């Protein structure tokens, strides 16, 4: 059924769902105080470290780190996409999923961005029909009209203002076009179209909504591919081109083929291979892999056989190891030099590609082969070098049968007892590498505790605490890290006091802040519900006081260096009066 699922229905759904019941139908749970415990269904373990909290509507595994809401559990355990998980949970509760058209979907702050992207996609598709040179290019590449239609392929005409003239008829729509990454600002003032004289591939999310575009030149020119910038609705480390199309072709995918370009995906579909996806000009990320393994149990990475392809494969292997566990299979297919999936399938057809896929290297074989290429295994020193290279890689694999088998395979190659290699791996795992900058917990500066971070934790654990407080008007503009997010969360809860913890998390599912909020909720708060509102109020007061003190220091230092403006003098007097 077409149409957007209303946000208030999703809020109601996760509030009404008993996460212990949803999980308990799939995992044997045991009561442990106010929570439930079990051996984690996402990795092998002997001692239960998987907890389910009905109060929070949240599950978390202290072993492998898996966590989320009832919807998140259905997506991970049943390998469902978001909309399918909503349908499943609604059916469990005996509810019918309502739909609304885009004209009534104005509640979300990103709704205008989705709408302008949808309008742009239709505009590009119409332009393709009106430009014979673009149609001829697709035909020359072997892409039929039906395939172009299924993927929503379009054309951005040459010129600087095609989209601007068609859609940017007001200041509001120009801001929306800029927010969607469709236009950019000129240094001399004004705007220009980001995409010009390119075949346009709409990038669609799990719900089928256009979130961005990839544009390919038809002849010579750089860059060959141009992607939309990151926006409020598009994060290239999360989206996979063609996944929604593969899911539409077959809800249960036996295998997914990961390739490098949009044209590869489209050409494979033209040849009858409908299970290919492409990353968006970036290495395969952990989020990509989570989405892939929700759709299938077997992932095959397909790379060119040149040096760049080998380097990309090695990065993919490193990022895949933390997601490997029993039941999942990953293989690597290297194409002949000079070939990509597009050229190969046009020459050999789907049958030729299928034959090559059957001969793809399992992850363990490729790992061993790659390590041997980095160490001379004919010498004792080389074997020691191979062991050193293997240790941090094995340490990334979650504990379980797959890790034991992989360790045994490498131990046999190294002529070491399995227990010896396992002990070496455990030693290397004791000091894990630092998190990348973007994955560090939000709101921490060194070891200094953050008031903003503490306030967000309180609100996540006890949403009702926000309803008893008045929201400081200046909080949304406060320069302290995380303050605008805290202000947004508090505003959400004051507008909808019954919003649950799980419902709050679902509001941020498609936003970059979502994983950080989930991570905060996994940490022990050591605070009961009764004093939560008071401590939250204290945090807010101290946040605003710290902000005033910082601004006071700035103004005093500026006054010492030269005269202040009248507005700055009045601001300084106001800050001093508020501190008296």
N, C-alpha and C positions, 0 to 999 in steps of 0.2 A: 504494500500500500504506500502511495507517495505521501509526502508531507513530513514536516518536522515533528518530532515528539516534544510536547511542551515540557519545559523545565520543571514546572510545578508538579507534573505527574512523576517525573524522575525523583524529585524530592520526596513525594508521598510514597513512592515505591520502596525506596531504600529505608525510609522511616518505618514502614509497616513490616518490612521483611525481617524475620528472625534469622540472623546470620548463623546462629548455632544450628537451627533447623536445616537451613540450606546446605551448610557444610556437612552436618550430621547425616544427611541422606547419601553422602558420597564418601565420608570418612568416619570411622568409629571414634567418637569423642567420649572423654571421661570428665565428669565434673571436678573442678579444682577451685573451690571457693566461689567467687563471682564469675569465674571464667571457665573455659573448657580446654582440655589439652589432648594432644594426639601425636603420634609419630607423623612427621610431615609427609604429605602426599606428593611433594615436589622434589624430594631427595630421600635417599635411604638413610635411616638412622635407627639406632637401638633404643636410645633414651628420648622420650618425647620432648620436643622443643617447639612444637607448633601450638599456638594458643589462639583461642577465639573469644572475643569479648562482646557479649550481647549488648552491654551498655554503650559501647562505642560503635557497634556495628562494624567491627574491624577484626581482621585476622593478621597474625604475624608469626613468622618462624624465626627463632633466634639462631637457627643453624645455617640456613641458606639465605635468609633475609627476605623471603617472599612475604608480601603483605598487601592488603587492600580491603575493599568493601565486599559486600555480597555479590555485587555486579562484577567486581574484579576477580573474585574467586571463580565465578561461572566462566568468565573469559579465559582464565588460566587453566582451570581443571577440565572444563568441557570443550576447550579450544573454540570459543565463540567470539565473534566480533561484537562490538558494543551493542548495536541494535538487536542482534540475535539474543544477547544476554538479557536485555530488557524484556524482550518477548518471552523468554524462558521464565524469568522471575515473575512477570505479570501473570503468566499462565499458572504458575505454582500458587499464586495468591488469589486466583480466580478473577483477575482484573482484565479489562480490555484496554489495549494500548491506543490512546487517542492520537490523532494527527492534526496538525494545523498547517495552513498554507503560509508562505513566507510573509504575506502581508500582515499576519497577526503575530509574527514572531519578533516583536520589537523589544522583548524584555532583556535579551542578552546584549551586553555592550559590544559583542563582536558580530551581532546579526547584520548590521549594515555592511560589514566587510564581506561576509558570505554573499550577501545580495549583490554587491557590486561585482564580485568575482564571477557570479553566475551570469550576470548581464554581459560581462566582458567575454565569457566563454561563448555565449550565443552570438555576440558580435563577430568574434573571430571565425566562428563556423559559417556565418553568412558571408563573410569576406572571402573565405575559401571558395565558395560556390561562384563568386563574382570575379575570381582571378584565375584565368585558364593556366597561367604559368605555374601557379602553386599546385593546381590539380595535376598538371603534366608531370611535375616533379614527383609527386606521390605515385603516380602510375609508373614512372620510370624506375622507382624504387620497389615496384611490385605490390603496392598497397591499393587494394580495391576500395571502391566507395563505401561498401558495407562495413569494412574494417575501420575506415576513417570515421564513419558515423558512430560505431560502437565505442571507440575511444574518445570521441568528441574532438577530433583533431580539427584545427582551424588555421587561419593565416592572419598575420599582422602585416598590413600593407606598409610599403615604404612611406616615409614621411615622419614628421615629428609630432603630429597632433591628431592622429586618427581616433584614438580612444578619447582623448581630451575633448575633441569636438562632439563626439557621439554621446559621451556620458558625463563630462565635466561641465555641466551647464550652470553650476552654482558653486559658491564657496564651500558648501557642505559636501557636495559630491566630489569636488576636487580633493578635499581632505580625505574622503573615503577612498578615492583612487590611490592617493599617496599611502594611506594606511595599508592598502591591499598590495602595495609594491608594483602597481601598474604604471605609475608616473614618477618622475624624479624632478628635483628642483634644479633650475638653471642657476649658475653663479651670478648671472646678470639679473636674475629675478624671473618669476614665472615657472612654468613646468614644461616637461616634454615627455613623450611616450618612451617607456623603458624598452619595449619590444617593437622592432621595425624590420620589415621585410624578412620575416621568419615564419617557418611552419610552427604552429603553436600546439603544444601537448598539455592539456589540462591535467594537473596533479590532483587526484581526488582522495579524500580521507575514507575511513572505514564506513562512513555513512553515505558515501557517494557524493559528498559536497565538494565543489572545486575550492581548493585552499591555496593554489599557486599555479604557476605555469612554467613550462620549459620551452624555450624557443630555439629552433635549429636553423642555421643559415642554409640556403638552398645551393649556394655555390661556394666560392672562396670567401673567406672572411674570418675574423677572430672576434670574440671567442666563437668556436663552432657551436657550442651549446651555451645558452644563457638562461639561468634559473632566476625565479623570483627571489628577492631577499627574504630573510626571516621576518615574519610578521606575528601579530597576535594569534593568527590561526595556522601559521605554517612554520614547522620546525623540521628542517631537512634530516636531522638525526632520528626522526620518528617515522616519517612517511616513506612508503615504498610505492613507486610507480607501478601500476598494474595489479596491485594486490586485490583491490575491490573487484576488478574485472575477472581475475582468476577465481575469486570466491563466488562470483555470479555464475561462472561457467560450471563450477562444481563446489558445492558447500564443503564436502570432505575431500581434501586434496591429499593424494597419496605422496606427492612429491612437489616441491617448489624449486624452480630453477632461478638462481640469482645471477643476473647479467648486469652489464655496465651502462647501457644506454636505452633511451626511450624507443629508438628505432629498432633495437634488438627485440624488445618486448612486442612491438607492433608487428614486425616481420615474422616472429615466431607464431603469433596468433593467426596471421594470414596463412601460415603453413599448417595450421591446425593444432599448434602447441599452445594451449591456453593456461599453462601453469607457470609462466615466467614473470618475474618482477625485476625492477631495477632500483638501485640506490640512487640518490639524487646528487651525484657529483661528490660524494663523501664515502669514507670507509664504512663498512657495515658496523652498526653500533649495537650495544646491548639492547636498546629499545627495539631496533629492527628485529633482532633475533627473538625477543619475546613475542613480537607480533607474528613472526614466521612460525614459531613453534606452537602458537595457538591455532594456526591454520593447518599444520602438517606435522608429521613426525620425521620427515626426511627433507633435508635441504642440500641442494647441490650448487656449489659456487662454480660459475663458468667464467674463466678468464682467458685472455689472450696468452699465448705461450712465450711472449717476449719478457724482457726484464721487468717492465712496468707491471705486467700481469702477475709475474711471480711475487713482486713486492706487495701488490694488492692482496694476493692470496695469503701471504704470510700475516699481513695485518688482520685479514678476516679470520684466520685460524686463531690468532691471539685473542681476538674479541669473542670468539665462539667458545673457547675453553670454559669460561665461568658458567655457561649455559648448558654444558653437556651433562647429561645424566642418562641412566638406563632408559631404553625405549626411544631415544632420539638418535638419529643417524645424520651425519654430515659427510659429504664427499666433495672432491675437487676435480673439476674437468678442465684440462688445459687444451686449448685449440691449437691447430697448426699455425706457425708463423704467418702473419699476414691475414689471418682469418678472424672474423668476429662472428657471433651467432647469426647475424643478419646474412652475411655472405655465405656462411656454411650451410644454412638451411635452404638458401636459394640454390646452392649447387648440389647438395646431397639430399635435400628434402627432410621431412620429419623422421622418416625411417632411418636415414643416415645419422641424424642427431641421436635418435633413440639407441642405436648401436654404440655410439660413443659414450652415452650416459651410463650404459651398463658396465663400461670399462673404467668409469671414474674412480679415482683413488679414495678409499675411506680415509677419514681424518687421521687415524692412527698411522696408516701407511705414509700419508703425506708428511705428518709430523716427523716420523723417523727418517724419511728421505731428506727432509729439509735440515734436520740436525746433522745428519751424516755429511751433508754438503758443507757444513760449517766446522767439521772436525775430522781429522785423519784417524779413522778407526783401526788402522793397521798398527798403530803404536799405543803403548800404555798411556802416554801423555794425551794422545788424541781421545782415547776412551774416557779419561778423566775429564777432559774438556767437554765431551758430549754429556757426561753426567751433570756437570755444572750448568750447562745450557738447559738441560731437561728439568732440573729441580724447580725453578720458579714457574715453569709452564705447568708441570703436574700440580703444583700447589694451587693453581687457579681453578682446577677442576673440583666441583663439589664432591664431598665425601660420598661414597656409595660404590655400587658394583662396577660402574663404568670406570671410575678412578682406579679401583683395584685391578681391573683387567688391563688398563692402559699402563699402569705401573709395572705389572707383571710382564707385559710385552717389552717395555724398555729395559727392565732388569735382565731379561733373557738376552737381549742384544748386547748389554753391557757386561754380561757374565757376572752379575752381582746377585746375591740373595735378595729376594723381594723385600724381606724385612729390612735389610740394610738400606735399600733405595727409599723405602717408605719413611724410615727414620730421618734420612737426609732431607726428604721433601717436607716432613713435619717441621724440621728445623728452619727451612727457608720460609715456611708459611707463617712462622711465629712473628716475623717482622714484615707485614705486608707493605707493598709500595704505597706512597701517599696518594690520596684521592686527587683526581684532576681538579683544577680550580672550580669548574662549574658544578662539580659534585660535592663540594664541601658543604657541611650543614649551614643553613642560612643564618646570617646574623651574628656570626662569631668573628671577633677580631683578636687573633692570637688566642690566649687562654682567658681573656677578659670576658666575663659573662655579659650577655646582651639583654637589656631590659625588653627590647622589642621581641627578641626571640622567646623570652619567658612569657610575655603577654600572649603571643600567638599560641604557645603550647597550652596555656591555661584555657584559651578560647576553644581550641581544638578538643580538649578533653571535657570541658564544661561549657558548651555553647550557651546555655541559659544564663550564664554569668554576664554576658554582654547586654542582656536586656535591662539590667538594673542600673546601667551607667549612662551618663551623657557623653556623647562622642566629641572630643576636642575638635573644633572646626579646623585648626591648623595642622592636624595630624597628617592629613593626606599630602600636604606639601612639605612635611618635615624632611630634612636632608638625611636623617639617620637611616641606615640600611634596613630595609624591610618595613619602614613606617607606613608608606603608601599601601602596602599589602595588608598590614594590620588594620588600617583605616577602612579598606575595602571589605575585609571580613566582618568587622564590627558593623558596618553599614548594612551588609547583607543580613546579619542576624537581627538587627534592630528593625529592618523592614519585614523580616520573616522570623519572628521569635521562636517558632516551633521547628525551625530547621535543625535536623539532627547532625551529629558529628559526621556520620557517613554521607549525609546529604551535602554537607559543606565540602567534603573531599570531592564528591562527584562534580560540584560546580567548577572544580579546577582540573578535571581529568584531562582536558585538551590544552592545558596551559603549562608553560615551563615551571611554574611554581608548584604544580601538583606533586611531583616526586619529593620535593623538599618538605611539603606539608605532611605527606605520608611518613617520611622519615622522622619528623619531629614527634609524630604520634606514637612511634614505636619506642621512644625513650620514656623511662619511668619519670613521672612528674613529682611524686611524693607530696601530694596535696589532695586533701579531701574536698568534696563538693561545697561544704558549708562555708569555709573561708575563701573559696575561689574568687567570688565577686569582689571581696575586699582587697585581695592581693592584686587582682586585675586593675582595680581602681588606683591602687598605690603605684603600680607599674606605669599606668598612663600619666599620673601626676609627675612621676620622676622623669619620664620620657620628655614631657613638655618642659619641665624645669631644666633638664640638661640642654634642651634645644635653646631655651631662653638664655642660659648661661653662655652657650657657645656664640649666640648672636651678639650678646652683650660684649664679649671679648673682641669680636670682630669689629664692632662699632667703635669701641674705645681705642683699639689699635689704629683704626682708620682716622679717628679724630686726632690722635697724636701725630699722625703723618701729614694732616692737612684738614681743611674745613669740611664739615659734613653738609649735605644738602638739607633743606628744610624738612623734607620727608624723613630723612635719616635721624635728624635731631629729635623730631617728634616720636619716632620709633624708639630711640634711646630713652627718652623721658618715660614713655609707656612701660618699657621693660623695667626701669628702675622703680616706678610706682608699683608694678605688680610684685616686686620682690620685697617691698616694705611691709 
